[in-house]
Amino acid sequence: METPKRKRGRPAMFTAEERALGGFVAGTGKFGSRTRRKQDNAIYQSLALATIAHDEAKRFAWLYSDTEKNMRTTILCELGRLNDPAAIERIALQLCELKPTTSAAVAMIRHARLGRQPQGTPGQLTEVLRKALNTYFTTHEGVTLQDAVEALEALTLAAKATIEATEAPL
């Protein structure tokens, strides 16, 4: 007696009708029809747009506009994966305020959806702080290197106090 063959790959998230709609929304690519993943992304993007497109105050203008050229498709696809209109709207508002890079926005959305955060490294933290200092130096006149050193020392003390408070034995 033969055992049934297991299906390979990710399980299907959409019905055949939804997939047909995703294929229509995704359109045809340069080399033919779109892949299943691109169809899924088109569906997720449509779900996110359906949630935030009704906003008359244009609070989500950073994520999309009336033209396709100004649409942040990757971020919208990740927002659609949340499958909760209230969460999509809440996180979209936060993203529009912060205006992060696409990779940072995707990481934030995935953290909200999956409940876990990627492990940080000292090198990554150094790079984030370096960029923040450079931005501050370029946007504020009269800041000296000594001001930066004092600010970083104060930040170090505050970080140590926070870490010691959270690691205190009960």
Phi, psi and omega per residue, in radians:
M1 nan 2.241 -3.105
E2 -1.448 2.452 3.049
T3 -1.491 2.551 3.132
P4 -1.130 2.473 -3.120
K5 -1.293 2.279 3.132
R6 -1.273 2.483 3.084
K7 -1.302 2.536 -3.134
R8 -1.725 2.773 3.039
G9 1.483 -2.989 -3.133
R10 -1.300 2.573 3.081
P11 -1.198 2.589 -3.130
A12 -1.207 2.357 -3.129
M13 -1.728 -0.255 -3.034
F14 -2.243 2.697 3.078
T15 -1.304 3.003 3.130
A16 -1.091 -0.640 3.131
E17 -1.162 -0.759 3.121
E18 -1.140 -0.662 3.134
R19 -1.146 -0.659 3.099
A20 -1.102 -0.710 3.081
L21 -1.117 -0.728 3.097
G22 -1.085 -0.668 3.080
G23 -1.133 -0.647 3.113
F24 -1.189 -0.780 -3.123
V25 -1.157 -0.724 -3.120
A26 -1.202 -0.496 -3.139
G27 1.289 -2.975 3.093
T28 -1.785 2.464 -3.121
G29 -1.480 -3.016 -3.131
K30 -1.097 -0.551 -3.061
F31 -2.027 0.469 3.108
G32 2.077 -2.781 -3.048
S33 -1.199 2.734 -3.102
R34 -1.324 2.778 3.114
T35 -1.370 2.938 3.115
R36 -1.050 -0.680 -3.133
R37 -1.119 -0.720 3.120
K38 -1.189 -0.606 3.056
Q39 -1.124 -0.759 3.103
D40 -1.059 -0.789 3.128
N41 -1.070 -0.652 3.099
A42 -1.130 -0.667 3.104
I43 -1.158 -0.813 3.137
Y44 -1.081 -0.723 3.109
Q45 -1.075 -0.726 3.123
S46 -1.123 -0.671 3.109
L47 -1.096 -0.754 3.127
A48 -1.151 -0.775 3.141
L49 -1.114 -0.667 3.115
A50 -1.094 -0.515 -3.132
T51 -1.367 -0.725 -3.007
I52 -1.793 -0.167 -3.053
A53 -1.249 -0.326 -3.090
H54 -1.364 -0.089 -3.051
D55 -1.242 2.009 -3.117
E56 -1.405 -0.357 -3.112
A57 -1.414 -0.023 3.133
K58 1.010 0.624 3.132
R59 -1.212 -0.358 -3.077
F60 -1.838 0.379 -3.073
A61 -1.071 -0.475 3.129
W62 -1.169 -0.557 -3.111
L63 -1.417 -0.615 -3.101
Y64 -2.716 2.792 3.019
S65 -2.430 -3.038 -3.096
D66 -1.228 -0.317 3.123
T67 -1.783 2.590 -3.109
E68 -1.225 -0.376 -3.104
K69 -1.146 -0.514 -3.072
N70 -1.779 0.467 -3.107
M71 -1.753 2.336 3.094
R72 -1.630 1.431 -2.961
T73 -1.133 -0.718 -3.108
T74 -1.101 -0.755 3.131
I75 -1.156 -0.727 3.125
L76 -1.119 -0.663 3.087
C77 -1.067 -0.786 3.128
E78 -1.148 -0.676 3.095
L79 -1.083 -0.702 3.140
G80 -1.106 -0.492 3.121
R81 -1.184 -0.275 3.126
L82 -1.153 -0.520 3.102
N83 1.001 0.441 3.102
D84 -2.431 1.902 -3.066
P85 -0.982 -0.663 3.128
A86 -1.148 -0.734 3.125
A87 -1.189 -0.693 3.112
I88 -1.039 -0.819 -3.106
E89 -1.156 -0.752 -3.117
R90 -1.102 -0.833 -3.103
I91 -1.245 -0.624 3.095
A92 -1.084 -0.695 3.089
L93 -1.096 -0.750 3.114
Q94 -1.077 -0.749 -3.138
L95 -1.132 -0.672 3.132
C96 -1.170 -0.511 3.078
E97 -1.315 -0.770 -3.063
L98 -1.386 -0.579 -3.082
K99 0.897 0.989 -3.127
P100 -1.341 3.009 3.015
T101 -1.183 2.887 -3.119
T102 -1.061 -0.786 -3.113
S103 -1.140 -0.662 3.097
A104 -1.173 -0.694 3.127
A105 -1.129 -0.755 3.121
V106 -1.091 -0.719 3.111
A107 -1.103 -0.717 3.122
M108 -1.122 -0.752 -3.129
I109 -1.157 -0.761 3.128
R110 -1.117 -0.646 3.078
H111 -1.075 -0.751 3.121
A112 -1.150 -0.644 -3.082
R113 -1.369 -0.729 -3.032
L114 -1.721 -0.279 3.107
G115 1.345 0.326 3.080
R116 -2.372 2.671 -3.098
Q117 -2.040 2.548 3.105
P118 -1.190 2.646 3.134
Q119 -1.254 2.234 3.113
G120 -1.521 2.758 3.106
T121 -2.179 2.746 3.085
P122 -1.022 -0.619 3.123
G123 -1.129 -0.719 3.108
Q124 -1.131 -0.750 3.130
L125 -1.105 -0.726 3.104
T126 -1.046 -0.743 -3.128
E127 -1.147 -0.715 3.112
V128 -1.114 -0.766 3.132
L129 -1.165 -0.661 3.114
R130 -1.083 -0.788 3.128
K131 -1.112 -0.703 3.138
A132 -1.130 -0.723 3.109
L133 -1.131 -0.777 3.134
N134 -1.084 -0.714 3.102
T135 -1.101 -0.756 -3.135
Y136 -1.118 -0.754 3.130
F137 -1.079 -0.668 -3.091
T138 -1.361 -0.360 -3.100
T139 -1.808 -0.102 -3.127
H140 -2.283 2.111 -3.135
E141 -1.412 2.675 3.015
G142 1.422 0.109 3.117
V143 -1.468 2.222 -3.118
T144 -1.732 2.960 3.084
L145 -1.122 -0.641 3.104
Q146 -1.093 -0.648 3.076
D147 -1.068 -0.712 3.137
A148 -1.167 -0.726 3.126
V149 -1.093 -0.768 3.126
E150 -1.108 -0.708 3.129
A151 -1.144 -0.715 3.129
L152 -1.195 -0.631 3.069
E153 -1.120 -0.748 3.100
A154 -1.124 -0.676 3.094
L155 -1.127 -0.706 3.113
T156 -1.085 -0.775 3.113
L157 -1.104 -0.735 3.126
A158 -1.135 -0.700 3.123
A159 -1.141 -0.738 3.109
K160 -1.076 -0.761 3.138
A161 -1.097 -0.700 3.120
T162 -1.147 -0.767 -3.132
I163 -1.143 -0.774 3.133
E164 -1.109 -0.629 3.141
A165 -1.204 -0.607 -3.123
T166 -1.435 -0.376 -3.141
E167 -1.700 0.064 -3.105
A168 -1.115 2.352 3.132
P169 -1.184 2.579 -3.125
L170 -1.420 nan nan
